Amino acid sequence: MKRRMFIQGSLAAGVAGIAAPAAMAKWSADTFEAKGMDATIAAMGAGEAEASDKIKIKAPEIAENGMVVPVQIKSEIEGTETISLLVAENGTPLTATFTLGEGAAADVKSRIKMGKTSDVIAMVTAGGKTYKNHVSVKVTKGGCGG
Amino acid sequence: MSTIKLRTKEKEGMIQVKALIKHPMETGLRKDSKTGEKIPAHYIQEVVITKNGTQVLQADWNGSVSKNPYLAFSVKGAAGDKIKLSWKDNTEKSDEVEATV
């Protein structure tokens, strides 16, 4: 509860510059509004990510409708703390970050928008390290309002 | 009328949580087809799920999550646990709902 109150409190203060402790996921414009993969990865501090096939990404090979692309990410890396989902070719690649609490399985499902054919990248943090894996999804009709 | 549909089911010590939230999830890039003006960004930034008051999942999103977002995951637990989901968007709107497994 204390943690939630802190988050609410700091948001209410409306000060974007407050540096939250690294472990605390707070919605960050720096990462979610970063344009292009390089800037996003730099903002996430994930430049050193290690490729891992212990991250399983389930997404369609071909998505007919880029508005709704179902994606499932499962991490078999022990001690998985966060799972992030990026779409390389979207204007703002970072789509979602899931922060796991006590007892939560490292297995999340959602639906995302894709502007065009792109790699879908999953990044997992565990024990202070970052891991990544990716799949390619072909999009026949884009979903980013172009 | 709540914007959230929350389904929970206990199976072998895990609670399966599925949620569907009614929300436009506008990226801010789309243009109105009649006026040609940009539709302002309006999307959920933060979803928090708690079990008996303890946070078990936080999802931070941007406008690339589909309209009427869907979210599914599972957490250790038992029948009778209370699962609460709340969301907040970039216009400070929010909603929450609680379900007992």
gemmi code that builds the backbone of each chain (N, CA, C; Angstrom):
import gemmi

chains = {
    "A": [
        ("MET", (0.827, -1.209, 0.000), (0.000, 0.000, 0.000), (0.857, 1.252, 0.000)),
        ("LYS", (1.930, 1.224, 0.768), (2.790, 2.401, 0.859), (3.281, 2.818, -0.507)),
        ("ARG", (3.654, 1.779, -1.286), (4.191, 2.043, -2.603), (3.165, 2.721, -3.489)),
        ("ARG", (1.944, 2.239, -3.419), (0.897, 2.847, -4.248), (0.696, 4.296, -3.860)),
        ("MET", (0.708, 4.533, -2.561), (0.483, 5.902, -2.113), (1.607, 6.800, -2.597)),
        ("PHE", (2.796, 6.255, -2.610), (3.916, 7.056, -3.090), (3.720, 7.431, -4.546)),
        ("ILE", (3.296, 6.432, -5.332), (3.112, 6.686, -6.762), (2.047, 7.755, -6.958)),
        ("GLN", (0.928, 7.596, -6.267), (-0.151, 8.567, -6.414), (0.311, 9.942, -5.972)),
        ("GLY", (1.038, 9.964, -4.868), (1.512, 11.223, -4.319), (2.431, 11.941, -5.280)),
        ("SER", (3.335, 11.179, -5.882), (4.301, 11.831, -6.744), (3.641, 12.296, -8.033)),
        ("LEU", (2.601, 11.574, -8.464), (1.894, 12.012, -9.659), (1.106, 13.275, -9.355)),
        ("ALA", (0.489, 13.305, -8.184), (-0.317, 14.461, -7.805), (0.549, 15.708, -7.748)),
        ("ALA", (1.787, 15.530, -7.330), (2.702, 16.661, -7.254), (2.958, 17.223, -8.642)),
        ("GLY", (2.789, 16.399, -9.644), (2.877, 16.858, -11.020), (4.276, 17.271, -11.423)),
        ("VAL", (5.277, 16.781, -10.709), (6.652, 17.134, -11.036), (7.256, 16.001, -11.847)),
        ("ALA", (7.467, 16.274, -13.128), (7.963, 15.227, -14.007), (9.404, 14.873, -13.685)),
        ("GLY", (10.103, 15.801, -13.068), (11.524, 15.598, -12.855), (11.888, 14.731, -11.666)),
        ("ILE", (10.907, 14.298, -10.896), (11.228, 13.474, -9.725), (11.874, 12.167, -10.181)),
        ("ALA", (13.031, 11.893, -9.639), (13.716, 10.659, -10.006), (13.227, 9.537, -9.112)),
        ("ALA", (12.439, 8.633, -9.692), (11.958, 7.487, -8.930), (13.079, 6.455, -8.867)),
        ("PRO", (13.117, 5.676, -7.802), (14.116, 4.603, -7.760), (13.971, 3.695, -8.980)),
        ("ALA", (15.083, 3.179, -9.455), (15.087, 2.444, -10.714), (14.097, 1.290, -10.722)),
        ("ALA", (13.936, 0.631, -9.586), (13.091, -0.557, -9.550), (11.617, -0.204, -9.651)),
        ("MET", (11.290, 1.049, -9.394), (9.889, 1.413, -9.382), (9.431, 1.874, -10.758)),
        ("ALA", (8.561, 1.115, -11.328), (8.093, 1.459, -12.661), (7.068, 2.568, -12.545)),
        ("LYS", (7.381, 3.676, -13.124), (6.441, 4.782, -13.134), (6.356, 5.205, -14.589)),
        ("TRP", (5.175, 5.505, -15.057), (5.012, 5.815, -16.461), (5.967, 6.933, -16.837)),
        ("SER", (6.790, 6.674, -17.819), (7.843, 7.616, -18.149), (7.748, 8.053, -19.601)),
        ("ALA", (7.558, 9.354, -19.791), (7.484, 9.881, -21.151), (8.812, 9.681, -21.883)),
        ("ASP", (9.902, 9.652, -21.124), (11.222, 9.491, -21.743), (11.295, 8.218, -22.577)),
        ("THR", (10.718, 7.133, -22.055), (10.783, 5.873, -22.789), (9.577, 5.679, -23.693)),
        ("PHE", (8.378, 6.013, -23.196), (7.181, 5.712, -23.982), (6.976, 6.673, -25.148)),
        ("GLU", (7.565, 7.867, -25.067), (7.402, 8.800, -26.179), (8.683, 8.940, -26.986)),
        ("ALA", (9.675, 8.115, -26.689), (10.919, 8.152, -27.455), (10.640, 7.686, -28.878)),
        ("LYS", (11.229, 8.381, -29.840), (10.968, 8.068, -31.244), (12.106, 7.227, -31.819)),
        ("GLY", (11.739, 6.128, -32.427), (12.744, 5.275, -33.051), (13.390, 4.334, -32.036)),
        ("MET", (13.900, 3.221, -32.544), (14.444, 2.189, -31.674), (15.664, 2.657, -30.886)),
        ("ASP", (16.587, 3.364, -31.548), (17.833, 3.721, -30.873), (17.565, 4.598, -29.653)),
        ("ALA", (16.713, 5.610, -29.846), (16.397, 6.527, -28.757), (15.660, 5.797, -27.643)),
        ("THR", (14.768, 4.879, -28.029), (13.985, 4.163, -27.020), (14.887, 3.278, -26.169)),
        ("ILE", (15.769, 2.555, -26.841), (16.653, 1.646, -26.107), (17.605, 2.443, -25.220)),
        ("ALA", (18.046, 3.584, -25.715), (18.908, 4.432, -24.891), (18.145, 4.917, -23.656)),
        ("ALA", (16.877, 5.332, -23.860), (16.076, 5.833, -22.736), (15.792, 4.722, -21.731)),
        ("MET", (15.676, 3.502, -22.220), (15.409, 2.371, -21.329), (16.695, 1.887, -20.647)),
        ("GLY", (17.822, 2.335, -21.147), (19.092, 1.848, -20.618), (19.304, 0.385, -20.921)),
        ("ALA", (18.819, -0.042, -22.104), (18.826, -1.469, -22.439), (19.811, -1.801, -23.557)),
        ("GLY", (20.821, -0.956, -23.700), (21.779, -1.160, -24.782), (22.561, -2.461, -24.695)),
        ("GLU", (22.678, -2.980, -23.469), (23.503, -4.171, -23.269), (22.691, -5.456, -23.284)),
        ("ALA", (21.448, -5.375, -23.748), (20.556, -6.541, -23.674), (21.161, -7.756, -24.359)),
        ("GLU", (20.985, -8.887, -23.691), (21.550, -10.140, -24.180), (20.428, -10.945, -24.833)),
        ("ALA", (20.673, -11.480, -26.037), (19.642, -12.275, -26.710), (19.394, -13.557, -25.930)),
        ("SER", (18.123, -13.915, -25.771), (17.794, -15.124, -25.015), (16.580, -15.816, -25.620)),
        ("ASP", (16.721, -17.128, -25.872), (15.548, -17.848, -26.383), (14.665, -18.355, -25.243)),
        ("LYS", (14.989, -17.940, -24.020), (14.095, -18.254, -22.897), (12.909, -17.294, -22.857)),
        ("ILE", (12.952, -16.305, -23.728), (11.795, -15.417, -23.863), (11.010, -15.923, -25.066)),
        ("LYS", (9.773, -16.310, -24.808), (8.935, -16.828, -25.894), (7.922, -15.755, -26.285)),
        ("ILE", (7.911, -15.462, -27.576), (6.941, -14.474, -28.071), (5.978, -15.196, -28.990)),
        ("LYS", (4.718, -15.046, -28.698), (3.717, -15.671, -29.547), (2.965, -14.555, -30.258)),
        ("ALA", (3.133, -14.480, -31.549), (2.438, -13.459, -32.335), (2.197, -14.059, -33.711)),
        ("PRO", (1.192, -13.580, -34.430), (0.939, -14.146, -35.751), (2.073, -13.821, -36.721)),
        ("GLU", (2.387, -14.744, -37.635), (3.406, -14.455, -38.645), (2.911, -13.362, -39.580)),
        ("ILE", (1.636, -13.465, -39.896), (1.015, -12.461, -40.759), (-0.205, -11.906, -40.034)),
        ("ALA", (-0.230, -10.600, -39.858), (-1.378, -9.961, -39.238), (-2.130, -9.220, -40.335)),
        ("GLU", (-3.365, -9.623, -40.569), (-4.123, -8.960, -41.628), (-4.484, -7.550, -41.232)),
        ("ASN", (-4.772, -7.373, -39.938), (-5.202, -6.080, -39.462), (-4.228, -5.580, -38.392)),
        ("GLY", (-3.455, -4.566, -38.759), (-2.464, -4.024, -37.833), (-3.066, -3.316, -36.628)),
        ("MET", (-4.385, -3.083, -36.651), (-5.038, -2.429, -35.521), (-5.043, -3.330, -34.290)),
        ("VAL", (-5.142, -4.620, -34.529), (-5.278, -5.559, -33.422), (-4.396, -6.773, -33.687)),
        ("VAL", (-3.220, -6.762, -33.083), (-2.309, -7.889, -33.230), (-2.129, -8.542, -31.850)),
        ("PRO", (-2.645, -9.760, -31.694), (-2.498, -10.408, -30.388), (-1.066, -10.855, -30.146)),
        ("VAL", (-0.551, -10.568, -28.968), (0.828, -10.933, -28.636), (0.856, -11.533, -27.231)),
        ("GLN", (1.595, -12.609, -27.109), (1.817, -13.203, -25.795), (3.320, -13.275, -25.550)),
        ("ILE", (3.744, -12.872, -24.382), (5.164, -12.969, -24.044), (5.298, -13.768, -22.759)),
        ("LYS", (6.166, -14.758, -22.855), (6.396, -15.624, -21.705), (7.889, -15.657, -21.467)),
        ("SER", (8.292, -15.451, -20.234), (9.721, -15.490, -19.917), (10.014, -16.671, -19.010)),
        ("GLU", (10.980, -17.469, -19.419), (11.398, -18.594, -18.575), (12.679, -18.242, -17.825)),
        ("ILE", (13.025, -16.959, -17.836), (14.216, -16.511, -17.119), (13.859, -16.360, -15.643)),
        ("GLU", (14.657, -16.995, -14.795), (14.364, -16.960, -13.373), (14.457, -15.537, -12.839)),
        ("GLY", (13.516, -15.186, -11.984), (13.540, -13.868, -11.365), (13.155, -12.736, -12.304)),
        ("THR", (12.322, -13.044, -13.301), (11.871, -12.000, -14.228), (11.117, -10.911, -13.474)),
        ("GLU", (11.544, -9.671, -13.676), (10.930, -8.543, -12.964), (10.011, -7.729, -13.862)),
        ("THR", (10.504, -7.430, -15.059), (9.662, -6.669, -15.980), (9.717, -7.294, -17.374)),
        ("ILE", (8.630, -7.103, -18.105), (8.565, -7.545, -19.495), (8.153, -6.329, -20.318)),
        ("SER", (8.965, -5.960, -21.295), (8.612, -4.828, -22.151), (8.394, -5.316, -23.566)),
        ("LEU", (7.486, -4.624, -24.236), (7.111, -5.004, -25.584), (7.363, -3.816, -26.507)),
        ("LEU", (8.148, -4.050, -27.555), (8.483, -2.976, -28.481), (8.152, -3.384, -29.904)),
        ("VAL", (7.699, -2.407, -30.686), (7.467, -2.625, -32.104), (8.463, -1.730, -32.844)),
        ("ALA", (9.460, -2.363, -33.479), (10.593, -1.613, -34.025), (10.173, -0.518, -34.996)),
        ("GLU", (9.200, -0.792, -35.854), (8.845, 0.162, -36.909), (7.767, 1.166, -36.508)),
        ("ASN", (7.222, 1.055, -35.308), (6.246, 2.059, -34.890), (6.987, 3.349, -34.524)),
        ("GLY", (6.289, 4.486, -34.669), (6.912, 5.773, -34.403), (7.486, 5.855, -32.997)),
        ("THR", (6.711, 5.375, -32.036), (7.186, 5.290, -30.655), (7.201, 3.803, -30.307)),
        ("PRO", (8.366, 3.159, -30.419), (8.411, 1.690, -30.348), (7.933, 1.066, -29.036)),
        ("LEU", (8.243, 1.701, -27.910), (7.874, 1.058, -26.640), (6.357, 1.091, -26.472)),
        ("THR", (5.763, -0.080, -26.474), (4.315, -0.206, -26.436), (3.815, -0.476, -25.023)),
        ("ALA", (4.497, -1.358, -24.323), (4.023, -1.744, -22.999), (5.174, -2.236, -22.145)),
        ("THR", (5.085, -1.941, -20.858), (6.002, -2.551, -19.886), (5.147, -3.140, -18.777)),
        ("PHE", (5.358, -4.401, -18.516), (4.632, -5.085, -17.450), (5.595, -5.310, -16.291)),
        ("THR", (5.229, -4.817, -15.117), (6.061, -5.021, -13.935), (5.381, -6.069, -13.062)),
        ("LEU", (6.085, -7.156, -12.838), (5.479, -8.273, -12.120), (5.623, -8.085, -10.618)),
        ("GLY", (4.540, -8.351, -9.902), (4.587, -8.329, -8.446), (4.697, -9.746, -7.919)),
        ("GLU", (4.528, -9.871, -6.591), (4.698, -11.166, -5.952), (3.685, -12.183, -6.480)),
        ("GLY", (4.186, -13.333, -6.911), (3.309, -14.429, -7.320), (2.807, -14.348, -8.748)),
        ("ALA", (3.113, -13.261, -9.447), (2.624, -13.125, -10.816), (3.501, -13.946, -11.761)),
        ("ALA", (2.854, -14.680, -12.662), (3.595, -15.488, -13.634), (4.160, -14.590, -14.725)),
        ("ALA", (5.355, -14.926, -15.206), (5.999, -14.126, -16.257), (5.424, -14.525, -17.606)),
        ("ASP", (4.159, -14.238, -17.763), (3.427, -14.687, -18.944), (2.252, -13.725, -19.129)),
        ("VAL", (2.383, -12.802, -20.080), (1.334, -11.802, -20.258), (0.849, -11.796, -21.702)),
        ("LYS", (-0.403, -11.439, -21.842), (-1.022, -11.382, -23.162), (-1.668, -10.025, -23.340)),
        ("SER", (-1.547, -9.468, -24.544), (-2.266, -8.240, -24.832), (-2.471, -8.134, -26.337)),
        ("ARG", (-2.994, -7.014, -26.758), (-3.180, -6.767, -28.190), (-2.586, -5.419, -28.518)),
        ("ILE", (-1.862, -5.362, -29.636), (-1.171, -4.117, -29.963), (-1.468, -3.664, -31.391)),
        ("LYS", (-1.106, -2.400, -31.643), (-1.241, -1.836, -32.989), (0.118, -1.842, -33.674)),
        ("MET", (0.123, -2.136, -34.965), (1.369, -2.095, -35.730), (1.148, -1.321, -37.015)),
        ("GLY", (1.994, -0.332, -37.264), (1.855, 0.505, -38.449), (2.173, -0.250, -39.727)),
        ("LYS", (3.177, -1.107, -39.666), (3.580, -1.885, -40.829), (4.383, -3.096, -40.375)),
        ("THR", (4.772, -3.910, -41.350), (5.572, -5.095, -41.059), (6.778, -4.708, -40.207)),
        ("SER", (6.988, -5.460, -39.130), (8.028, -5.051, -38.185), (8.465, -6.217, -37.304)),
        ("ASP", (9.627, -6.046, -36.712), (10.015, -6.938, -35.633), (9.246, -6.539, -34.382)),
        ("VAL", (8.782, -7.543, -33.657), (8.210, -7.320, -32.338), (9.249, -7.829, -31.341)),
        ("ILE", (9.665, -6.939, -30.454), (10.766, -7.258, -29.564), (10.269, -7.328, -28.122)),
        ("ALA", (10.716, -8.351, -27.435), (10.400, -8.463, -26.013), (11.695, -8.282, -25.238)),
        ("MET", (11.634, -7.437, -24.207), (12.794, -7.243, -23.347), (12.401, -7.609, -21.930)),
        ("VAL", (13.262, -8.363, -21.292), (12.980, -8.835, -19.943), (14.116, -8.382, -19.033)),
        ("THR", (13.763, -7.849, -17.874), (14.816, -7.573, -16.897), (14.706, -8.592, -15.768)),
        ("ALA", (15.850, -9.089, -15.346), (15.923, -10.058, -14.257), (17.296, -9.929, -13.610)),
        ("GLY", (17.304, -9.771, -12.314), (18.554, -9.699, -11.563), (19.519, -8.638, -12.078)),
        ("GLY", (18.965, -7.493, -12.475), (19.813, -6.395, -12.899), (20.323, -6.508, -14.328)),
        ("LYS", (19.922, -7.575, -15.045), (20.336, -7.709, -16.433), (19.126, -7.610, -17.358)),
        ("THR", (19.399, -7.271, -18.618), (18.322, -7.183, -19.589), (18.528, -8.237, -20.669)),
        ("TYR", (17.465, -8.907, -21.026), (17.499, -9.930, -22.070), (16.492, -9.557, -23.139)),
        ("LYS", (16.711, -10.060, -24.354), (15.749, -9.729, -25.411), (15.577, -10.889, -26.383)),
        ("ASN", (14.479, -10.833, -27.083), (14.208, -11.763, -28.163), (13.247, -11.054, -29.112)),
        ("HIS", (13.119, -11.555, -30.329), (12.196, -10.884, -31.241), (11.586, -11.861, -32.239)),
        ("VAL", (10.455, -11.470, -32.789), (9.847, -12.189, -33.910), (9.455, -11.133, -34.940)),
        ("SER", (9.276, -11.608, -36.173), (8.851, -10.684, -37.208), (7.365, -10.914, -37.501)),
        ("VAL", (6.635, -9.828, -37.619), (5.208, -9.925, -37.941), (4.947, -9.137, -39.216)),
        ("LYS", (4.365, -9.820, -40.200), (4.001, -9.151, -41.449), (2.631, -8.523, -41.282)),
        ("VAL", (2.539, -7.267, -41.657), (1.258, -6.581, -41.530), (0.768, -6.227, -42.921)),
        ("THR", (-0.448, -6.638, -43.252), (-0.969, -6.340, -44.575), (-1.762, -5.040, -44.588)),
        ("LYS", (-2.329, -4.663, -43.417), (-3.042, -3.391, -43.340), (-2.646, -2.708, -42.045)),
        ("GLY", (-1.986, -1.565, -42.164), (-1.433, -0.890, -40.993), (-2.490, -0.340, -40.066)),
        ("GLY", (-2.101, -0.147, -38.814), (-3.072, 0.289, -37.813), (-2.651, 1.521, -37.057)),
        ("CYS", (-1.861, 2.383, -37.662), (-1.479, 3.570, -36.914), (-1.989, 4.844, -37.560)),
        ("GLY", (-3.110, 4.737, -38.228), (-3.810, 5.921, -38.686), (-3.134, 6.677, -39.809)),
        ("GLY", (-2.285, 6.018, -40.593), (-1.588, 6.696, -41.674), (-2.471, 6.982, -42.867)),
    ],
    "B": [
        ("MET", (-21.891, 2.518, -15.429), (-21.403, 1.374, -16.210), (-19.872, 1.369, -16.218)),
        ("SER", (-19.354, 0.331, -15.698), (-17.887, 0.263, -15.624), (-17.279, 0.086, -17.008)),
        ("THR", (-16.097, 0.627, -17.163), (-15.386, 0.474, -18.435), (-14.595, -0.833, -18.456)),
        ("ILE", (-14.588, -1.548, -17.334), (-13.724, -2.721, -17.228), (-14.545, -3.990, -17.098)),
        ("LYS", (-14.171, -4.965, -17.914), (-14.726, -6.309, -17.742), (-13.600, -7.151, -17.179)),
        ("LEU", (-13.817, -7.690, -16.002), (-12.761, -8.448, -15.334), (-13.254, -9.866, -15.070)),
        ("ARG", (-12.483, -10.833, -15.561), (-12.825, -12.240, -15.322), (-11.688, -12.893, -14.560)),
        ("THR", (-12.025, -13.621, -13.508), (-10.984, -14.329, -12.759), (-11.421, -15.773, -12.562)),
        ("LYS", (-10.430, -16.650, -12.600), (-10.727, -18.078, -12.441), (-9.538, -18.751, -11.767)),
        ("GLU", (-9.830, -19.559, -10.751), (-8.747, -20.262, -10.059), (-8.526, -21.623, -10.700)),
        ("LYS", (-7.257, -21.924, -10.976), (-6.932, -23.238, -11.533), (-5.569, -23.668, -11.011)),
        ("GLU", (-5.539, -24.745, -10.291), (-4.296, -25.327, -9.763), (-3.402, -24.300, -9.061)),
        ("GLY", (-4.021, -23.557, -8.163), (-3.232, -22.626, -7.351), (-2.887, -21.307, -8.027)),
        ("MET", (-3.299, -21.162, -9.289), (-3.063, -19.900, -9.997), (-4.415, -19.253, -10.312)),
        ("ILE", (-4.434, -17.935, -10.182), (-5.638, -17.209, -10.590), (-5.393, -16.661, -11.984)),
        ("GLN", (-6.245, -17.038, -12.894), (-6.139, -16.494, -14.243), (-6.972, -15.219, -14.312)),
        ("VAL", (-6.339, -14.156, -14.730), (-7.016, -12.866, -14.784), (-7.099, -12.421, -16.232)),
        ("LYS", (-8.299, -12.091, -16.667), (-8.477, -11.571, -18.019), (-9.258, -10.276, -17.908)),
        ("ALA", (-8.787, -9.258, -18.576), (-9.474, -7.978, -18.485), (-9.637, -7.356, -19.861)),
        ("LEU", (-10.783, -6.742, -20.040), (-11.067, -6.007, -21.260), (-11.523, -4.622, -20.826)),
        ("ILE", (-10.840, -3.605, -21.313), (-11.152, -2.237, -20.899), (-11.688, -1.478, -22.100)),
        ("LYS", (-12.769, -0.755, -21.868), (-13.321, 0.030, -22.959), (-12.604, 1.373, -22.992)),
        ("HIS", (-11.839, 1.610, -24.053), (-11.083, 2.864, -24.129), (-10.658, 3.095, -25.582)),
        ("PRO", (-10.709, 4.355, -26.070), (-10.373, 4.574, -27.487), (-8.900, 4.378, -27.832)),
        ("MET", (-7.994, 4.572, -26.888), (-6.553, 4.396, -27.121), (-6.102, 5.150, -28.385)),
        ("GLU", (-6.358, 6.447, -28.385), (-5.933, 7.278, -29.521), (-4.449, 7.621, -29.391)),
        ("THR", (-3.714, 7.429, -30.481), (-2.278, 7.686, -30.442), (-1.939, 9.170, -30.536)),
        ("GLY", (-2.872, 9.948, -31.086), (-2.570, 11.347, -31.349), (-2.085, 11.569, -32.778)),
        ("LEU", (-1.961, 10.486, -33.543), (-1.468, 10.592, -34.923), (-2.603, 10.519, -35.944)),
        ("ARG", (-3.704, 9.952, -35.499), (-4.800, 9.709, -36.419), (-5.520, 11.026, -36.765)),
        ("LYS", (-5.995, 11.107, -38.000), (-6.707, 12.322, -38.402), (-8.187, 12.023, -38.559)),
        ("ASP", (-8.982, 13.022, -38.220), (-10.417, 12.908, -38.424), (-10.667, 12.906, -39.925)),
        ("SER", (-11.415, 11.927, -40.429), (-11.585, 11.790, -41.871), (-12.399, 12.941, -42.470)),
        ("LYS", (-13.232, 13.598, -41.650), (-14.046, 14.699, -42.184), (-13.307, 16.032, -42.121)),
        ("THR", (-12.756, 16.360, -40.980), (-12.148, 17.682, -40.807), (-10.659, 17.703, -41.142)),
        ("GLY", (-10.034, 16.539, -41.181), (-8.599, 16.484, -41.445), (-7.754, 16.905, -40.270)),
        ("GLU", (-8.422, 17.168, -39.144), (-7.662, 17.578, -37.963), (-7.210, 16.362, -37.164)),
        ("LYS", (-6.090, 16.523, -36.510), (-5.575, 15.422, -35.708), (-6.456, 15.173, -34.491)),
        ("ILE", (-6.708, 13.914, -34.229), (-7.454, 13.541, -33.029), (-6.452, 13.487, -31.882)),
        ("PRO", (-6.735, 14.247, -30.806), (-5.730, 14.300, -29.731), (-5.469, 12.933, -29.086)),
        ("ALA", (-4.249, 12.775, -28.610), (-3.876, 11.522, -27.951), (-4.752, 11.302, -26.723)),
        ("HIS", (-5.225, 10.093, -26.587), (-6.045, 9.724, -25.439), (-5.862, 8.233, -25.213)),
        ("TYR", (-4.984, 7.907, -24.326), (-4.716, 6.484, -24.100), (-4.386, 6.181, -22.644)),
        ("ILE", (-4.600, 4.960, -22.274), (-4.314, 4.516, -20.904), (-2.806, 4.412, -20.735)),
        ("GLN", (-2.313, 5.003, -19.647), (-0.876, 4.945, -19.386), (-0.529, 3.898, -18.353)),
        ("GLU", (-1.430, 3.694, -17.430), (-1.055, 2.852, -16.309), (-2.225, 1.982, -15.868)),
        ("VAL", (-1.964, 0.683, -15.782), (-2.953, -0.258, -15.258), (-2.308, -0.939, -14.053)),
        ("VAL", (-3.028, -0.954, -12.951), (-2.489, -1.600, -11.749), (-3.461, -2.678, -11.303)),
        ("ILE", (-2.924, -3.871, -11.064), (-3.755, -4.968, -10.570), (-3.231, -5.386, -9.201)),
        ("THR", (-4.152, -5.465, -8.245), (-3.761, -5.883, -6.898), (-4.509, -7.154, -6.534)),
        ("LYS", (-3.883, -7.925, -5.665), (-4.540, -9.110, -5.081), (-4.576, -8.905, -3.580)),
        ("ASN", (-5.751, -8.858, -3.009), (-5.937, -8.581, -1.576), (-5.133, -7.353, -1.146)),
        ("GLY", (-5.102, -6.349, -1.994), (-4.458, -5.086, -1.643), (-2.979, -5.002, -1.984)),
        ("THR", (-2.362, -6.105, -2.411), (-0.939, -6.076, -2.776), (-0.808, -6.041, -4.287)),
        ("GLN", (0.055, -5.156, -4.763), (0.200, -5.035, -6.214), (0.853, -6.283, -6.810)),
        ("VAL", (0.206, -6.859, -7.816), (0.777, -8.044, -8.460), (1.179, -7.785, -9.910)),
        ("LEU", (0.621, -6.758, -10.520), (1.041, -6.431, -11.884), (0.803, -4.951, -12.143)),
        ("GLN", (1.787, -4.332, -12.772), (1.563, -2.987, -13.275), (1.868, -3.014, -14.753)),
        ("ALA", (0.972, -2.488, -15.554), (1.206, -2.412, -16.983), (1.255, -0.943, -17.363)),
        ("ASP", (2.378, -0.523, -17.952), (2.511, 0.843, -18.472), (2.385, 0.758, -19.978)),
        ("TRP", (1.520, 1.581, -20.540), (1.240, 1.479, -21.967), (1.446, 2.803, -22.667)),
        ("ASN", (1.596, 2.747, -23.998), (1.409, 3.971, -24.765), (0.302, 3.720, -25.784)),
        ("GLY", (0.129, 4.625, -26.716), (-1.000, 4.532, -27.634), (-0.922, 3.377, -28.617)),
        ("SER", (0.162, 2.618, -28.583), (0.291, 1.479, -29.494), (-0.448, 0.237, -29.021)),
        ("VAL", (-1.037, 0.309, -27.847), (-1.872, -0.813, -27.418), (-3.237, -0.615, -28.089)),
        ("SER", (-3.813, -1.715, -28.548), (-5.044, -1.640, -29.334), (-6.188, -0.972, -28.579)),
        ("LYS", (-7.111, -0.428, -29.381), (-8.358, 0.119, -28.854), (-9.070, -0.966, -28.038)),
        ("ASN", (-9.753, -0.553, -26.981), (-10.404, -1.491, -26.071), (-9.436, -2.591, -25.641)),
        ("PRO", (-8.399, -2.192, -24.903), (-7.293, -3.108, -24.615), (-7.689, -4.364, -23.847)),
        ("TYR", (-6.951, -5.402, -24.183), (-7.120, -6.703, -23.552), (-5.841, -7.030, -22.802)),
        ("LEU", (-5.989, -7.610, -21.641), (-4.820, -7.964, -20.829), (-5.112, -9.271, -20.112)),
        ("ALA", (-4.176, -10.198, -20.193), (-4.347, -11.458, -19.479), (-3.039, -11.862, -18.838)),
        ("PHE", (-3.122, -12.356, -17.619), (-1.951, -12.912, -16.933), (-2.465, -13.801, -15.814)),
        ("SER", (-1.547, -14.413, -15.074), (-1.985, -15.205, -13.937), (-1.078, -14.958, -12.739)),
        ("VAL", (-1.648, -15.210, -11.568), (-0.927, -14.951, -10.321), (-1.293, -16.045, -9.319)),
        ("LYS", (-0.331, -16.389, -8.462), (-0.608, -17.385, -7.426), (-1.754, -16.904, -6.551)),
        ("GLY", (-2.651, -17.817, -6.197), (-3.747, -17.403, -5.341), (-4.772, -18.500, -5.191)),
        ("ALA", (-5.858, -18.164, -4.521), (-6.897, -19.143, -4.237), (-8.258, -18.494, -4.394)),
        ("ALA", (-9.278, -19.349, -4.488), (-10.644, -18.848, -4.561), (-10.905, -17.991, -3.334)),
        ("GLY", (-11.612, -16.892, -3.503), (-11.898, -15.994, -2.394), (-10.986, -14.778, -2.376)),
        ("ASP", (-9.856, -14.848, -3.091), (-8.975, -13.685, -3.181), (-9.682, -12.549, -3.921)),
        ("LYS", (-9.337, -11.353, -3.537), (-9.933, -10.190, -4.205), (-8.944, -9.588, -5.203)),
        ("ILE", (-9.359, -9.513, -6.430), (-8.523, -8.942, -7.485), (-9.113, -7.590, -7.863)),
        ("LYS", (-8.266, -6.572, -7.846), (-8.743, -5.230, -8.205), (-7.918, -4.700, -9.355)),
        ("LEU", (-8.585, -4.147, -10.339), (-7.876, -3.543, -11.472), (-8.249, -2.073, -11.558)),
        ("SER", (-7.239, -1.226, -11.706), (-7.531, 0.184, -11.921), (-6.684, 0.699, -13.078)),
        ("TRP", (-7.209, 1.664, -13.798), (-6.428, 2.266, -14.880), (-6.505, 3.783, -14.809)),
        ("LYS", (-5.508, 4.388, -15.424), (-5.469, 5.848, -15.495), (-4.940, 6.235, -16.868)),
        ("ASP", (-5.558, 7.221, -17.515), (-5.085, 7.594, -18.854), (-4.387, 8.953, -18.842)),
        ("ASN", (-3.959, 9.396, -20.023), (-3.159, 10.618, -20.107), (-3.994, 11.874, -19.894)),
        ("THR", (-5.317, 11.741, -19.749), (-6.135, 12.905, -19.415), (-6.597, 12.826, -17.961)),
        ("GLU", (-5.924, 11.970, -17.170), (-6.198, 11.818, -15.739), (-7.556, 11.182, -15.451)),
        ("LYS", (-8.178, 10.634, -16.481), (-9.402, 9.860, -16.228), (-8.982, 8.511, -15.666)),
        ("SER", (-9.866, 7.907, -14.900), (-9.511, 6.606, -14.340), (-10.768, 5.807, -14.023)),
        ("ASP", (-10.577, 4.546, -13.774), (-11.682, 3.673, -13.376), (-11.089, 2.475, -12.647)),
        ("GLU", (-11.922, 1.814, -11.867), (-11.441, 0.607, -11.214), (-12.592, -0.343, -10.951)),
        ("VAL", (-12.251, -1.608, -10.808), (-13.266, -2.600, -10.512), (-12.620, -3.695, -9.676)),
        ("GLU", (-13.430, -4.318, -8.803), (-12.894, -5.396, -7.974), (-13.746, -6.642, -8.164)),
        ("ALA", (-13.075, -7.785, -8.190), (-13.781, -9.055, -8.329), (-13.242, -10.038, -7.303)),
        ("THR", (-14.124, -10.898, -6.831), (-13.692, -11.960, -5.921), (-13.599, -13.249, -6.731)),
        ("VAL", (-12.461, -13.912, -6.610), (-12.220, -15.117, -7.408), (-13.206, -16.209, -6.997)),
    ],
}
model = gemmi.Model(1)
for chain_id, residues in chains.items():
    chain = gemmi.Chain(chain_id)
    for i, (resn, *xyz) in enumerate(residues, 1):
        res = gemmi.Residue()
        res.name, res.seqid = resn, gemmi.SeqId(i, " ")
        for name, pos in zip(("N", "CA", "C"), xyz):
            atom = gemmi.Atom()
            atom.name, atom.element = name, gemmi.Element(name[0])
            atom.pos, atom.b_iso = gemmi.Position(*pos), 0.0
            res.add_atom(atom)
        chain.add_residue(res)
    model.add_chain(chain)
structure = gemmi.Structure()
structure.add_model(model)
structure.setup_entities()
